[in-house]
Amino acid sequence: MKFDYPENVHFKCLRCALCCGDTEKRERKIFFTKIEANHIKQRTSMQSEEFAEEIKGCEPYVYKMKKTKKGKCIFLKNNSCSIYRIRPLICRFYPFELRETKSNRHVFAYTNECPGIGEGPLLTKRFFETLFKRLIKTLNKNSHTM
Ligand code: SF4
């Protein structure tokens, strides 16, 4: 599959954790698949009800991450992700997302809310290819279990 991506975008994660919870302007929804939930269960020895809420109508995403009373992801500890190596695909994508146009093209978009946009190196096609391949891999794995 082919995709379009923004050129001339610089990005570096500043580890500010803004994307790990709600802000005054928006509610952060961290969706994930059944396989992603199983990985988290295995690595943390938690039951899915402890960290996930079931959702409908967003397949292949069937869970939403629970948040603290302050609106932060429950796995955010001391402002860093305690499940970083197995974090959901949605977290890996941020501040980017893949949209599908009416003509069935896939286009990477990004949000300027992330303070890391404009920082760091110029992103190349390879960066977006890696994200794209991760998405395909996650969706393929999930389709074999549904
Ligand atoms: S908001 Fe942007 S800079 Fe801050 S932690 Fe998330 S990805 Fe990194």
Boltz pocket constraint, residues with backbone or C-beta under 6 A from the ligand:
constraints:
  - pocket:
      binder: B
      contacts: [[A, 12], [A, 13], [A, 14], [A, 15], [A, 16], [A, 17], [A, 18], [A, 19], [A, 20], [A, 94], [A, 95], [A, 113], [A, 114], [A, 115], [A, 116], [A, 117]]
      max_distance: 6.0
